[in-house]
Amino acid sequence: MGTAFEIINHLVLVYDDNGHTDDDTDSVEASSETTPAHQHKMPHVEMVQPAKTQQEIEQESKVEKWIKELSDDERKQILSSEDFQNFFNRSSRLVERVLAENETDMYIDYVGSDKEGKDDDQFAGDRLKLNRYFFDERWSKHRTITSLDWSTQHPELLVASYNANEESPHDPDGVVLVWNSKFKKDTPEFTFHCQSAVMSSCFANFHPNLVVGGTYSGQIVLWDNRVNKRTPVQRTPLTAAAHTHPVYCIKVVGTQNAHNLISVSTDGKICCWSLDMLSQPQDSMELQHRQSKAVAVTCFSFLAGDVNNFVVGSEDCTVYTASRHGSKAGITESFEGHQGPVTGIDCHNVPGQIDFSPYFLTSSFDWTIKLWSNRDSKYIHSFEDNSDYVYDVQWSPIHPAMFASVDGMGRLDLWHLNNETEVPTATAVSDNNVALNRCRWHQSGHHIAAGDDNGRINVYDVGEHIANPKNDEWSCFRQTLQELKSHAAEREEDSSFMGSMTVPLR
């Protein structure tokens, strides 16, 4: 037989077989009579290169192209070009996202067998659970969070505005950071600056690339994430026609084809703007109560599905209803009940079979949260479980009887009014009891963000068993409101009776 080849993984096994049979090779005698060339009967191993196509051979034969070395000026020109900046910014975000991703939880229980036979109270920790936090050492540290807003176009994006950093006077006073909750990276998606502290910020609805800010100086500023600059691309003038006092309230209202930016400053001036032109407001109005003095507005909220009627909280402890247009434009009614400045206000905005749009909540420095109806000048109920300033309050976007609040003790409270009206259903406390200034529900109703006094944002998961409303929650909430109104009437009667029993001193 001729020489046989067996190729395995590019290794060649060569057997020398010149007419010898297996018996010959196994025989000691035959082995001793063989020539030295045939004494080694084990296979001979050689490395063999993998087969190459003709095209690969031709490519290897080509001379390597000469690479031009760039000069320093040419490198600087490329690095500073807009195309390179766009490419680099986008690529760095993508790489950062990939590097930050962690493995998913392999122990997640979809069946729920670990919860069988246990009552809901044993899972109180699941009602409000910290998911993650946002903090940037460079831009968040020593800055108070002044506002939060989730994007409607990109629900994973959260914008936060920050006050001035007194520890670093050379940094910009105003900072706005856009965070991405979809990826595990710990740096902001976008960073924006302003020469004045930013007191309020929001995503510009119907314009997914724009972020709006209201500043302490009174200017309204506009950032565009498509532009490779951190400073505003538009800003309003500091003139009497616009704002000259701090702007704590901004919101884009309307529809895709007809929308405006509404802003209110602490001097009681409300302005309507077009996002295409911030050089002057389309219209403006002074909010005055009984033509006596300007209302120092600290917060506002539009009624559900309404771009004309809204409610405002003020520094003078009073709540007001107001209208932008019509025969009663301006302040229409006043609501007294708080003993301190009003810090937060939110109108009920959960759609359902029963309309609760007249109801709204307020928070105050007087340590209380109050429930109101715009049809009654007296508050319906006062929630008095807090022991410090209550800085913000907001209804759940999906549950008719649930709201959240934050206070100066670092408490984030969830209130489920169909279950309890005297104490919260769930509470989470910030690290070291740092004051929480702002809270904002995610539009899904399953997450809530809370910003603190040190520039940190905590994002909590709300347990589905309390976040998702049951079918009868709307009717139950109507019954709850009737009971609260009945108690309020009794309280008013008792107050009137005690007043009539007072004997004047002589």
N, C-alpha and C positions, 0 to 999 in steps of 0.2 A: 504494500500500500504506500501511497505518497504521503507527504507530510500533511497532517490535519491541523486545522486552526479552529479554536473556539474563542470567540470574542465576547467578553462580558464587560460592559461599562468601560469600553476603550482599553481594556487590558487584554493582551494576546497570550494565550496559553499555547506553547509550541511543544508538541510531542515528537521525538525522534524515533521513527519506527521504520527500520530497514529490513523488513521481512521477518522480524522476530515475532513470534506468537506470544500470547500471554504466559504460556507455560515456560517459554524460553526466558522471559524476563523474571519470572518467579523462581527460576532455578539458580541455585548457588553456583553450579558448574558453568552454566551459560554466562552468569554474571562475571565470573572470573576470566572467561575467555574473550570477553568483549574488549574492543579497543577503548582507549581512554575517552575518545569522543562520545562514546555511548555508555559510559559508566553511570552518568547522572540521569536517572529515569524520572525525576520530578519535573513538572512543567516549568518552562522558562518564561518569566513574566517580563513584558516590555510595555512601556507607555506608548499609546497610539493617539494622535491628535484626532478630534472629531472631524467628520467629513465636512468639507466646505463647498459651497456652491461656486460656480464660476464668477458670479457677481461679487461675492465676498472677496474672492481672490483678486479681482480687478480693483476693488476699492482699497484693499491693503497695499496694492502696488502704486497707488496714486501718491504723489508727494503731498505731505501735510501742508495745508495752507498757512501762510505767514500771518500771525496775529499782530495787529497794530497796537502799539502801546500808546495810551492816551496821555496827553500832557496834563499838568495840574489844572490849567484853565479849562481844558475840555472836560475833565472830570467834574469840576465845579459847575460848569454849564449844564451838564446832564443831571447832576444831583439836584440842582435848583429848578429844573424845568417842571412845568405843571404836569406833563404826562408821567414823568418819573414819580413825582409826589403822589399822584393819584394811584399809580401802580403800587408804590411802596406802602402807602397807608392801608390800602385794601388787602394786600398780601400779608402784611404784618398782623392785621386783625384775624385773618383766616388761620395763620400759623399759631397765633396765640390761643385761639379757640381750641384747636386740635390738641395742643400741648396741655391745656388745662382740663380736658375731659377726663373724668374718672370712670372706673368700671361701675356698672349698674349694680344695684343691690340684688345679689343672688338669692337672698333669703326672703324676698317679698312673698307674701301669702295672698294669693288671689282667691283662695277658697274661703278664708276667714275662719278656719277651724280652730285657730288659737283663741278666738273670741267667743266660741260657743259656750253657752251656759253662764256668761258673765254679764252683769248689768252695765248700763251706760256709765254709771258713776265711777266704775273701775277704770274707765278709759277717758277720764277727764283730761289727761295730758294729751290725748289725741285730738281734742277739740281745737287747740291752738298750739301748734308745734313750729319751732324755728326751723326754717328751711335753709336759709343762708343769710349772709349780710354783705353789704356793699360799703367799702371804705378804701379811699386812696390816700396813702401816706403823704403824698405831695399836695393834693388839692382839698382833701376832706378835713384834715387835722385842724383842730382849733376853730372850726367854722360851724355855726349853728345852721341846721337845715330849716329853711323858711317855707318851702312848698314841695309838693310831690304831685306827679301826674303820670298816669299810664297812657300809652299811645293806643288809639283805636285802630289805626292802620296796621301797626306792628305791635301786637299785644304783649310781646316779650320785652319791649323797651319801656324803661321808667326814667323820667327826667326829674332831677332834683336841683333846687336852687340853694345857694349857700351865702351866708352873711360874710362880712369882712373878717379876716384873720388878724386879730390884734397882735399876735405874736410875730407876724411877718409883715411889717408895714410897707415893704417894697413890692409885695405881690399885689395883683389886681384885687380891688375890694370885692367885686362880684364874680362868682364862679357858678357855672351851670354844668352839671355832668349828666350824661345819658348813659344809663346802665343797661346791660343785656342779661335778662334772667334766664335765657335759653341755654347759655353756655356757662361753664364753670370758671371762666377766667375772672381774675380779681381786679382788673383795670377797667375804667370806663370805655364805652364804645366811642364817645365823643366828649371833648372837653372844650368849653366855651368860657370866655372871659368878658368882663365889663369893668369900666372905670368906677362904677358905683355899685354898692351892695345890691344884690338882686333879692327883692322881697317876695316875688311871685313869679311863677313860670308855668308854661303849659305847652303841649304840642298843638300846633295849628291844625285843627281838624280840616280835612279836605286838602291839606298840603303836607304830605308825609315827610318832607325834607326840612320843614321849618319849625323852629322853636322860638317862642315868644317869652320875653321877660319884662317884668315891671320893676323898676329900680327905686332906691331910696331917694334919688335926686328928682324923681318924677318922670324921667324918660321911659318910653316904651322902646325896647330894643328887639331886633329880629336877627336870629342866626340861621344860616343855611349850611347843612352838613355836606352839600355838594361842593362847597367852596373851601379851598385849603387855607383857611384862616380861622383863628379862634375868636376874633373880635366880631361885633355885629356888622351885618351887611346893610342894615337900615336902622334908623333911630329917629324918634320924634324930637322936635325942637324944644328947647327950654324957654317957652314963651307963654304969655298969658292965655293964648288960644288953646294951649295944651295943659298938661299937668306940671305943677311946680312943687308938689308935695309927694311924699312916698305913696307908691302904688302897691297896695296889698291884694288887689282884686283884678284879675284878667281872665277872660274866657272868650273863645270863639263860638258864636251861636249862629244858627241858621241852617241852610241846606247846601248841597254841593254847588248849586247854581246861584244861590243868594245867601251869603254869609258875611258876617262882620266880626271884628274884634271889639269887645266891650271892656273898658277899663274904668276903675273908680279909684280915686285917691283920697287921702285922709282929710283933704279940705272940702270934701263933699262934691267934687266935680266928677261927672260921669261923661266919658267920651266914647264915640263910635268911630271906628277906623276901618279903612280898607287896607288889607295886607299888601296890596300893590303900591300903596302910597301912604307913607307915614309922615309926610311933610306937614299935614294939617288934618285935624279930625273932620269927618263928614258932618257930624253935629255934636253938640255938647250941651250939658245942662247942670245947673247947680241943685244939689239935693239939700233943701232947707225944710225944717219943720216949723210950720205955722209962720213962715216968712221971718223968723226971728234970727236963727243962727244956722250956720252950715253944719251938716251932720258929718262927724268924723268917722268915716266908714272904715272898719277893720276887716270885714268879710262880707261876702254876698253869695246868693244862690238863686238861680232862676227856677220858677215853677216848672213842673214836668211838662215837656212839650210846648213850652211857652218862651218866646223870645222878647216879650214885651214886659211882663210882670215878674218882679223879683222881690226878694227880701234881703235886708242888710242888717248886720250887727254893727254897733258903734262903741266908741270909747266912753260914751256917757251912760253905759249900762242898758241902753234901750234898743229894742228891735223895731225896725220899720218895714212896711211894705211900700213898694214904689212901682211906677210905670214909666216906660221910656217915651211912649206916645199917647195921644188921646187927650180928651178934655181934662183928665186928672193926671197929667204928666207930672212926675216928681213924687214926693212923699205923699202917701195916701192915708196910712194908719200907723199908729205907734203901739208898741206892746211893752209894758213895764213889768218887771218881775225880778230881774237880776240885780245883784248888789255890787257888781264889778263889771269892768269892760268885757264885752262879748268877743270871744276869741275865734269861735267857729260857728258855722251855720250851714244846714243842708236840708233841702226840700225832698220829700218822699218822691221817689222816681221809679218804683217797681211796678211794671205793668201787670195787670191781672183782671179777674172778673169784677173786682170792686175797686173803685177809684179812691185812692188815699192822697191825691196830689195836694189837698189843702194843708196837710200836716208837715211840720218841719221841726227840726231839733236845733238847739243852741247850746254852746258851752261857754264857760265864763271863768274869770279870775275868782269868782265867789265860791269855787269848789263844787259847783253844781252843773248838771245838764238838765235842760227843760224841754218838754214836749209841748208844742203849740199847734193851734189851728188858725189859719188866717181869717177865719170867720168869728173868732172870739178873742177879745183883747186880753183875757186872762189865760195864763198857762194851764195846760191840762194836768201835767204831772211834773214833779221835780225829783230827779234822781240824785241822791245825796250820799253816795257810798264813797266818794273820794275825799282825801285829806290834803289836797294841794290844788293848785291851779289846774283847771281842765283846759287844755290847749286846743283840742280839735275833736270833732265828732262827725260821723258820716254813716248814712244808711247803707245797708247791704244792697248791691245792685240786683239781687235775685230773690231775696227773702223779705217778705213784707213786714215782718215783725222783728227784724234784727238790725242792730247798729253797732258801731265800734267807737271807742273814745280813747284818748291818751291824756296823761296828766304829768305833773311835775315830779311825781314820785317814780317815774319810769314805768307806770302801769299801762298796758294795753288791755282794755276790757271789751269783751263781747257781751252784748245784752240781747237776750231772746225774750221779748216781752210777752209772748204767749205762754212761757214757762215761769217767768219770774220778773217782777218789776221793781224789787227792792235791792237786789244784789246782782252782779254780773253772772252770766252763765259760765264764762271762762275768762281767765286772766293770765297774762304773761308779763314778766317784769324784766326790764333791760338790765344789762350788766352794771353792777355798782349803783343801781337805781338812778342812772342818768336820766334827766328829764326828757320825755318824748314830746316833741313839738307838733308833729304832723302825722296823720294817718291817711291812707288812701287805699280803698278796695280795688283789687283787680276786677276787670269787667266780668270775669268768669264767676266771681263770688266765692272762689275757693282759696284765694290768697289775699293777703293784706300787707302793705308796707307801712312801716313806722320809722320816722326819722327822729334822731335825738339831738341833744344840745352839743354833742362832740363831733358831729358830722357823720355819724354812722347810720346806715339804713338797715333795719332788720326786716326780712321778708318771712312771713309766717304762713303756714298751711292751715287752713280751717277745715276741720274734719267734715267729711261729706254728710255724716249723720246729723249734723246741726246746720251745715251750710245750705244743703238742698231743702227747699220747703216741701212740706207734704201738701196734698191737694186741698186740705181744709184749713191751711194756714191763714188764708185771706178772711174766711168767715170767722175763724178764731180771733184774728186780730181786730176785726170789727167789734166782737164781743168784748175784747180786752179794752178797747177804746171807750166803749159805753160804760164799763165799770170804772175806768179812770175818771171819766167825766162825772159820773155819779159821786165819786169820792171828792172831786174838786168842788162840786156844788155843796156837798156837806161841809167841806172846809170853809167855803165862802160864807155859809150860814153861821158856822161857829164863830168866824171872825167878826161878822156883823153883830152877833149876839154879845160877844165879849166887848165890842165897842160901845154898845148901848148900855152895858152895865157899868161903864166907867163913870165915876162920880167926880166932878170937877172940884179942885181944891179951892177953899175960900180963905 
